[in-house]
């Protein structure tokens, strides 16, 4: 039944199939990083109160901090708020400066997943900062302080040691077996939850294969790992990758191998890792759970995934109307949006900026006139599968490949589109339009927003592209809409088409 005409109570009674994550009581404080969170809130409170220190007789301030929890962790919300409240009260009792600065209010921000920071909800709640729990894409939030709590267990659990040993044995028997043994191995962690397990597995691999350089890519450099990294580290797919891993003096394509660990075989992070390391070497995916010794290790077909993304790029080259779908905080996406508008217009296409919140096939089906959508958001949301959608969904990388003729084809994929923006390491200057925009303009001149543009040597009147969608409505089958006089509704025929009830009455007469 339709969600519009159906019963409203059914929406409230809808039960979501969510697998809650179980955290041992002994690991609660470590997993949620209670001490680090309290220190972050303490520094935030002192920083907010410092500008008012010079003013006399100012009341203590109140800092609102949002706790953004994904659905698998939301059942710990009450316990988390109680623990943080007690620790903040204890910190205020110990430090007189914190006590005089003001108070802290904690507000819960529920979210279905743990990808982007919900800046819009935080603004509606008046939050001065957000504590983000779970794995994250680390998208930039320019006007909002964010403290990431990725979730990390201790290093001394027996289950963790068993999984580490099984991981090392599996990698030694598959990836590192045979004559073509790689010289460098990169272990990509899906989050800090696996970081301690992979760190122990790396130490085991180094002990058994000392000739191989094993590197670890995690969202945050670990305490013991940061000292081991010589030089800079490259931030790729939300992970810090040591720069020495990319330095390759051997021409053998299998000299560098990437192993990505995940709990979900179909995760978008796995696709992002496969595309990001496309030109580096073979990429393997290892599906495992932190407390389970069952491990499945398979090689990813990167060629097939790359061809699918290039197919989307070819569809963008044929599209006339392109929707720029904003999927995140607008402030951080402004440079990408401005570049996309100029790129689409210089290619002679018509751009539409669309912002509908969390996307689904039903929402985008309302824009049937748009030929293709380009997702402007974090690197994970930009790789959504478009099988269930009517129009193809492509990332900005595919759109730029399709509309920038100066871009030469390369067997490589930049997951972070900021590398392709002006100033980025992969930026290629697109050709400038010869004479004004080739598509419908968006500037206004006159009361009705019309303007004159030069097309094929002739001046033509152009209307803003948004007028087409904003003024569009369903007109039905009446070819003379508005010309037919209004009449009252009359009862129509009833019965079967082969013999209506009114026909029986007419025959009886």
N, C-alpha and C positions, 0 to 999 in steps of 0.2 A: 504494500500500500504506500501511497505517496507520503513523504515526510511533511508535505504542506497541508494536505487535506486529512491526514490521519489524526489519531488521538495523541494529544501532547503527553499524556502520562506514559505512553509506550517508550518515549525517548528517555524519560527519567528511569524507567525500569530496565533499560537496556544494560546487559551485563557484558563487559569486555573480557576477552580471553587473555589475561595477563599472567605471566609466570613470575611471581615475586621472587626476588633474590634473597636468599637466606644468609645472614651474616652471623657468625658465632659471637656470643656476648663478650668473649675475651678479646675479640678483634674489632669491636665496635668503635672504640676511640681511635684506633689506628686507621681503620678503613675510612672514616669520615673526617679524619685529620682535625680533631677538635681543638688541639693546642694551636695549630697553624691558623685555624679559622678565628679563634679568639684573638690572636695577635693581629690578624688583619683588621678585625673590627675595632680593636683598641687603637691602632694607628689611624684608622679612618676617623674615629671619634675625635682624637686629638687634632688631626688636620682640619676638621670642620670647625672645631672650637677655637683654633688659633687666630683666625681673622677677627674674632669678636673679643679677643683678650684685651685689645687696646681700648675698647669701649667699656665704660663703667656701667655697673648696675644692669647688665644684660642677663636675662634669665638663661638657665642651662638649655642647651639645644637638645633636640631629639633626632637621632639618626635612624632612618628606616632602612633595614637590610632585608633584601628578598632572598629566600632560600628556594632555588629552582631545582625541584626533584623530578626525575622521570618516573613513569608509572611503576616500573619494577622496584623502585626504592621508596615509593610514597607511603608504604605502610610503616616505615620507620619515622615518619614526620613528627609524630607526637613525642617519641623518645628523643629525637634529635633536638627539638625545640627545648625540651626540659633540660637536657644536658648542657646545651649552650647557654641557657638562661642562668643556670647555677654557676657555670664557669665565668660568665660575664659579671655576675654579682660578686663572686670571689675576687676577680681581678679589680673591681671597683673598691672593694674593702681593703685590698692590699696597697693600691696606688691612689693616693688622695687626689692627684692630678686628673686621673680618669673619672673619679667620683664627682669632681667639681665641673668637669667638661659637659656632662649631660647624661642622657639615657639612650638606650637602644631598643628599638622595636623590631621584632622578627616577623616577617610575613611570608607565607608559603605561596610559591608559584608552581602550580602543577603543570606538567608537560608530558606529552605522550612518549617522547624520545629524548635523548640527551645529545643533541647536535649543536644547535645555535643557542646563544643567549637570547632570551625573550626580552628585548629592549622595550618593545611596545607595552607589554604587560607591566614591566618594571616602572615605566613612566606613568601609567595609569594608577599604580599603587603608591606613587611618590617615593620610590626607592632611591636612596643615595648610592647604593652598591648592590651587587648580586653575588651570592655564593652559588656557583654552578656545580652540581654533582653529576657524576657519571662521565663517560667519554665525551669528548667535545671536538668540534672542528677548528676551534681557536680562531674564529672569525673576529676581525677587529671591531671593537666597540669604542669609538673615539670619545664619547661623552659619558661613559659609565664605567666606574672601577669594577673589575670582575676578579674574583678569587676562584680558581678552579680546584675542585676536589675530585680527583679522578678515581679514587677508591683503590686502596692498596692493602693487601694482607701482610702479615709479618713473614719473615724469611725462615722461621724455624719450624714450620709445621711439617709433620711427617708426610702428609699427602703431597705437599709441594715438592719435597725432595724426591718422592717417588716419581712424580710427573716429570721432573727435570731429568732424572736418569733415563726414563723411557724416551723422552724427546731426543736426548743425545744419542741413544742407541739407534733410534729411527733415522736420524739424519746421517749417522755414520754408515748405515747399511744401504741407504738409497742415494742421497745427494752426493756424499763424499766417497762413494764406492766406484770402482772402475778406473781405467787409465786416465780419463779426462777429469781428474780431480781439480776443482777450482782452487785458486790461490787466495780468494777473498770470499767471505761469507757474511751476509747481513741478515740478522734476525730482526724482523719488524714486529713489535708488540702492538696488539690492538688497544692496549691501555695500561695504566699502571698496575692493574689487577694482575696481569701476567708478567710484569717487569721483573719481579723477584724470582719467578720461576725460570724465566729466560736467562737471567743473570747467572743462576746456578747451572743451567744447561750450557751456557757459553763457557764457563770455567771447566766443565767436564769435557767439552769438545777441545779446548785448548790443551788440556792435559793429555788427551789421547791423540791429537793431531797437532803437534806444535808447529808444523810447517805452514799451517793455514791461519790467516789473519781473520779473526771472527769479530764482527762489530755488532753493536746493539743499537737499534733505533727505537726510542721511547718518546712519549709526549713531553716528559721533562727529564733532562739528564740526571741520572742517579748520582748519589753522593760519591760512590766509588768509580763510576763511569766517567764523570766529568773530568777527573784528573787524567784519565787515560787518553782522552781525545786531544790530539795534537793539532793545533791550528783551529780554523773555524769549522763550524758544523752547519750543514744546509738544512733548512726547515722545509720538509717535503711531506705532503699528506698529513700535516699535523704532527709530524715526528721529527726529532732532531737526528739527522744522519751525519755521521762523522765524514768530514771532507776527504780524508785519505782513502775512503772506499771508492770514490769516483776517480781517483788517479790511477790510470791503467796504462802500464807500459807494455803489456802483453796483448798481441793482436788476436789471441784466441777468444772467440765469443763466449766460451763457457768458463773463462777465467774468473768471472764474478757471478755469484749466485745469490738470489734473494729468496728468503723463506719468510712468508707472512703467516702469522698465527692468528686464528680467529675462533670464535665460538659459533659463528653462523657461516655456512658455506656460501650463502647468497648475499653477503653483506656488501654494501656499496663501498666500504673501505677496501675490501679485497679487489674490487674492480679498479678503484683509484690507484692502488699499489701496482697492479698489473700494468696499467697504462703509464704510470709515472716512471717505472723502471723498464719500459719497453725496449729501449736501446741500450740497456746496461748488460743484460744477460738473462738466463733462464730464471723464471719466477715460479716458486712452489707455494702451495697453500696447505697449511697444516691446521686441521680442525680438531680442537681439543677443548676440554673444560679444566678449570684450575684444580679441581679435586678429583678428576677422573683420569685414569691411566689409559683409556681408550683413545688412540691417536690415529688419524687418517691423513696421510701425506700424499698429495697428487701434484703433478706439474700443470700449471695453468696454460691454456692455449691462448697466448697473448696475441697471436696473429688473427685469430678469429674475432677476438674482442676489438682489436684495432680496426678490422674491416667493417664491423658493425657501426662503429663510430664514424668511419669515413662514408658509409652509406647515408647516414644522417646529414653529413656535410653536403653530399650531392643533392639531397632533397632541399636543403636550404638554398642551393644555387638556383633551383627552379622556382622558388617561392617568390610571389609578388608582394604579398602583404605579410609582414613578419611582426609577430607580437613579442615584445621584450617583457618577459614575465619576471617581475621583481619578487624574489623569495627570501627576504631578509630585511635587516635594518637598512633604511634608505640612506642614512648618512655615510655609512661605510661603502656603499655601492655606487655612490654618485660618480666617481671617476669612470667606473666601468660602464655605467648607463650613458654618460656623455659620449664616451668613445663609441659605444654601440649605435647611438643615434646618428653620429656623423658617418659611421661606416655604412649603415643601411641606406642613408640618403645619398651618399656618394656613389653607391652602386645602382641607383635608380629605383630603389624599392620604397615601399610605404611602411614606416614604423608605427607601431602602436604600443604605448606603455600600459601594461596591465598589472594590477596589484589586487589579488583576490585572497590574500592570506594563505592558509595551507591549501595546496592545490589537490584536486581530485578530478577524475574524468568527467563528472557531471558539471563541475564549474566551467571547465574549459570547453565543453561541448556547446556552451552558449555563444561562443565566438567561432561560429562555423565559417565565417568569411575570411578568417586568418588562415594562411596556408601552413605556417610553421611557427613554433614558439622557441625562443631562445631563453634559457633559464639563467637569470642573473642572481647568484647567491653564492653560498659556500661551495667548496669543491665536491662535497658529497651530494648535496641536493641537485647540483648541475648534472649529475650522472644518472638521474632517474630513468628507469626503463619506460619507454613510450608504447609498449605493446597494448595496453588497455586504453590508450587515448586515441581520439579521432585524428589529431594532428601530430606530426612528429615533434618530440621534445629533444632539443639539442643544447649543448653547452656553448658558451661563448667561444671556446676554442674551435669548434666545428663551424660556427657562424663566421668567424674571422678567416678560417681557411677557405670558405666558400666565396666570400665577398671581397677579399683582398687579393687582387691578381698579382701583386708583388710578392706574395708569400709562396716560396718554392716548396714543393712536396718533400717531406722528410719523414723517415720512419722513426718518428718520435712524437711524444704527446706531452704537452705541458698541462698538468692538472690544475695548477694555480694560474688563473688568467692574468693576475697582476704582472706576471713575467712578460706578457704580450702587450701590456700598456706602454705608453711613452715613458722611457726611462728604464724599462725592464730589460732583462738580458736577452729575451727572444723577440723584442719589438721589431716589426718591419713596417716602415712608413707606407700607408696606403696611398694610392693616387688621389690627388685633390680633384674635385669636380671642376670641369671647364667653365661652366656658367650656371651657378646657382644650383639648388636642389632639383634633382630630376623627378622626385616623387611629389606627392601633395605636401605643401608646406604647412608649417604650424604657426607662422607669424600672423598677426592680425593687422589689417589696414582698413579702416572704415568701421561703420557701425556693425556690419554683419561679418567682420573678420575675413573679408575677401582680400586677395592680393593678386598682382600681375606677375607672372613668371614667364621666362623665355623658354619656349619648347619648339624645337625644330625650326627656329628662325621666326616664330610667330609669338605674339603676346597672347596669353590665355589667362582666364580667371581661375584661380585655384582656391579651393575651400580647405580649411583645416581638416586633417584626416580624422580627428576625433568626432567631428560633426556627423560622420557617416554612422558610427556605432551608437553615439548618444541619441540620435534621432530615429534610429531603427526600431520598428515595432512590427508585430505580427498583423498582417492585413487580411488574412483569410482568402476567400475565393471571390469576393465582390470586386469586379473590375472597375466599378464606379464608386469607390469608397467616398462617402460624404455627400454624394449627389442624390442618393436615394432618400426620400422622406422617411422620417421616423414613424413606425407603426407599432401597435400593441401586439404582443405575442398571442398567437391563437393555438388552440389545441390541434395537433397534427394527427396524422393517421396512426393507427395501432394495428397490431396483428402481423401476420406473415406477409412477405412481399408478394407472394403469388395470389393472395386473397385477403385484403384488408378487411377489418371489421365494418368500416363504413360502406364497403361494397355490398355486404350482406343486407345492410339496412336499406340501401338504394334498390336492391333487387326485390326486397319485400314490398316496397311501395309500388 
